[in-house]
Amino acid sequence: MEHTAIYKLYSNVTMIEDNEDGTFKATDKNKNEVSIDMSAVNTKATELQTAKDNEAQAKIDLKASAKAKLMAGEALTEDEANTIV
């Protein structure tokens, strides 16, 4: 998620290398190193992971709702129907 966070925070970054010590080297299209704020990167990475987790949980919840409605003979919403098609 850190790579995605770096690309989102620094639009001029075109390449990211992982260093052996766990840090990153970000460069622009001219191969110039771009200074990155790892605190901001970690915050953004956490935000992105939370959004991804929430989206996955919403899909699980929607499927469960669809199943419950089907079993009860109730009509499904379009979103619920899309989870089973």
Secondary structure by P-SEA (a helix, b strand, c coil): caaaaaaaacccccbbbbccccbbbbbcccccbbbbcaaaaaaaaaaaaaaaaaaaaaaaaaaaaaaaaaaacccccaaaaaaac
